[in-house]
Amino acid sequence: MRHTGRTPEQVSADVERETFLTAEDAVAYGLVGGIVPGRRPSARRPHGGR
């Protein structure tokens, strides 16, 4: 509750049902601090494949 700025009662009501948040919504709610940008595809092969 400390990081979201919401009361325990509000958080409890918000998570009462199964809820899916976008990354942006999770940041706005205060669940996460930020979004890590995706990486560009690499030309390397995974696990040292040849």
C-alpha positions in Angstrom: 0.0 0.0 0.0 2.9 2.3 0.7 4.1 2.3 -2.9 0.7 2.6 -4.5 -0.5 5.5 -2.4 -3.8 3.7 -1.8 -5.4 2.5 1.4 -5.3 -1.2 2.3 -9.1 -1.3 1.7 -8.7 0.1 -1.8 -6.0 -2.4 -2.8 -8.1 -5.2 -1.3 -11.1 -4.1 -3.4 -9.0 -3.7 -6.5 -7.5 -7.2 -6.3 -10.7 -9.0 -5.3 -11.3 -10.1 -8.9 -8.8 -11.4 -11.4 -7.4 -8.3 -13.0 -4.9 -7.9 -15.8 -3.0 -4.6 -16.1 -0.9 -3.3 -19.0 2.6 -2.4 -18.2 1.6 1.3 -18.3 -1.4 0.7 -15.9 0.9 -1.2 -13.5 3.2 1.8 -13.4 0.3 4.2 -12.9 -1.1 2.1 -10.1 2.3 2.0 -8.4 2.9 -1.8 -8.6 6.1 -1.4 -10.6 8.6 1.4 -10.8 9.1 1.5 -14.5 9.1 -0.4 -17.8 12.2 -2.0 -19.2 12.4 -1.4 -23.0 12.5 -4.5 -25.2 15.7 -5.6 -26.9 16.2 -5.7 -30.6 16.6 -9.2 -32.0 20.1 -10.5 -32.0 22.0 -12.2 -34.8 23.6 -14.5 -32.2 22.4 -18.0 -31.9 21.2 -19.1 -28.5 23.3 -21.4 -26.3 26.4 -21.2 -28.5 24.8 -23.0 -31.4 26.6 -23.3 -34.7 
